[in-house]
Amino acid sequence: MSKLRQLNLVLDLALKKEQNCAMLYQQANMHLQQNQIKLSGLERYRLDYLHGIRQKAHQGVDAQSMNQHHQFVGKLDKACEQQIQLINNAVLVKAQRKQQWLLQQQKSKAIKSLILSKQKKAIALENRQEQKMFDELAAQHAFKKTSLHR
């Protein structure tokens, strides 16, 4: 198997791996966005709930009911904290996936560059051999001409 064919196989594998890395990066980005949307929803719900409690407080609420509302707000706060942690983890994963994708892109580009270099060298060698053959034919032709004229 020629070296160029082998390099083309390596390039195909590298490009597939690059596509996979790009897909994983895209998935990590979508996961991060979904978690950010969930956090926004939780925060909006929390604010709406607090607004509702204030309205009820103006109408008069007993201590037990107010305590239950306060506990629920605490649970919402905890859920927001957990969601923030998920977002922080998703940001890290996204950065890692992006780095892997960029690294794989560099590898693919390096292989492409190597293939191009090998192709140029092969073409240059072929051109030199072709020129050598033409020079030999010309020399033989000139030799025949000089041999005939003697």
N, C-alpha and C positions, 0 to 999 in steps of 0.2 A: 504494500500500500504506500503510495507516495506521501511525502511529508505534507504536501499541501492538502491532500485529502484528509489526512489525520488531523491537521490543524482545523480544517473545516468542520470535522466532527466535534472537535473540542469547542469550536466557536458555537456550534448548534447547542451543545450542552450548556455553555455559558449564557447564551441568549435565553434559553428556557429557564435557567436559574434566575436570570435577571427579571424575567417576566413574573416568576413566582415571588421574588422579593418585592417587586412593584405591587403585586396583588396583596401581599401581606401588609405592606405599608398603607395601602388604600383601606384595607380592612381595619387597621389600627386607627387610622384617621376617622373612619366612620364610627368606630366604637367610642372614641373620644367625644365626637360630636353628640352621639346619643346620650352619653353620660352628662354632658353639659346641658343638654335639653332637659334631662330628668332633674338636674339640680335647679334649673330655672323654674320648672314646674313646681318643685317642692318649695322653693323660696316664695313664689307667687301664692301658693296655697297657704303658706305660713302667714304671709302678710294679710291675706284675705281673712284668715281665721282670727288673727289678732284684731283686725278691724271689727269683725263680728263680735268679739268679746267686749270690746270697748263700747259698742252700741248696747249690748246687753247690760253692761255695768252701769250705764246711765239709767237704765230702766229698773235697776236693782236686782242683784244676784246674791244668793246666799253663799256663805263661806265654803261649803262643801262643793258646790258647783264651780265656784271660782278656783278651788284647789284642783278639781278635775281638769278644768281648762288649762291651768298652769302646767299640770303633768303632761297633758297632750302636747302643749307647745314645747315642752322639754323633749318629748319623743320626736317631734318634728325637727328640733335643733340637732338631735343625735343623728337622725336620718340625713340631714344636710351635711353634717360632718363626715359621715360615712361616704356620702356621694362625692364630697370633695376629695376624700382619700382615693376613691376609685378614679376620679379625674386625674389626680397626681400620678397614679400608677399608669393610667392610659397615656399620659404625656410622655412618661419615660419609655413605655413600649413603643410609642410612635417614633420617638427620637432614635431608638435602637433600630427599628425597622427601616427608617430612612437612611441611617448610616450603612446598614447592610445592603440596601438597594444601591446607594451611591458607590459603595465599594465594588459591588458586582458589576455595575456599569463601567467602572474603571478597568476591571479585568476583561470585560468583553471588548472594550476599546483597544486594550493592549493586544489582545489576540487578533483583532481586525488589523491593527497596524502591522503586526508580525506577518500576517498573511499577505498584506499588500507589499511589504518589503520583499518577501520570498517571491511573490509574483513578478515584481520588477526585476529582481536578480535573475529569475528564470528567463524572462523576456530578453534581458541584456545578454545572457549567455547564448540564447537561441540566435539573437542578432549577430553576435560575434562569430558563432559557428557558421551561420549562413554567409556572412561576409568572407570568412576564411575559405568556404567552398567556392564562392564566386571568384575570389583571388586565385585559387588553385586552377579553376577552369580557365580563367583569363591567362594565367601563366602557361598552361598546357596549350592553349590556342596560340599564344605568341610563340611558344617553342615549336609548334607544328609549322607555323608560317615561316619561321627562320630556317627550319630544317628543309622545307620545300624550296626555298629560294637559293639554296647553296648548290 
